[in-house]
Amino acid sequence: MIRAGLHGSEPPRYAGYTCWRAVRPATDVLPAGSALLAAGGGAQFGLWPCGEGQVYWFLTKNAPQGTRLAKADAKELCRHWAAPIPEIIEGTAEDAILQNDIVDRPPLRWWGRGCVTLLGDAAHACTPNLGQGACQALEDAVVLAQCLRDVRPVESALREYERVRVPRTAAVVRNSWRTGRLLQLDRPALEALRNWFMGSAGGRRLGMRMVRGLLTHQLPKL
């Protein structure tokens, strides 16, 4: 509501694909300390440890916005994919699976005015391709706390917080959107080109540069 009051009530931007997600009991499906990501044919499947004896999985599919799908559709999409993907979906209870369209909001040039600002998804909702939604909200909170501690008056502290955070969060939103577009390719020739590039030295360097930028960003000490 506060964002709408500041910036208007435009609906979120649909990314072009929907997503099934679930957490289910599972053991020994992944080597210790590892995760799985598979992509092909306008779809992605991801599998991560999620607490002792549990895994989290997701499956995306290019589809018109609002398309409603069931577990049977997820099984059909992945029935020829490598193990353990079909088995993970098959062994998940139907009522444990959520389906959501993937959306974000294009970056804003400014967030607030006066003694009002935004934080987290209200400011910079992004697609989940880089796993940065909650992470960026936590970074916001640390920088906001520092600015409120060190800058007076409050209005100036909020503008300083925005000055620091707007460029970084805008880059995350853009990079997450682009990553999703790349992983959701559904033309064989383009998929082959993507796979070649991601396996090349240049592709690996680009990927590592983006990961380093996400994971080694220095925050102020509170």
Secondary structure, 3 states (H helix, E strand, C coil): CHHHHHHCCCCCEEEEEEEEEEEEECCCCCCCCCCEEEECCCEEEEEEECCCCEEEEEEEEECCCCCCCCHHHHHHHCCCCCCCHHHHHHCCCHHHCEEEEEEECCCCCCCCECCECCCCHHHHCCCHHHCCHHHHHHHHHHHHHHHHHHCCCHHHHHHHHHHHHHHHHHHHHHHHHHHHHHHCCCCHHHHHHHHHHHHCHHHHHHHHHHHHHHHCCCCCCC
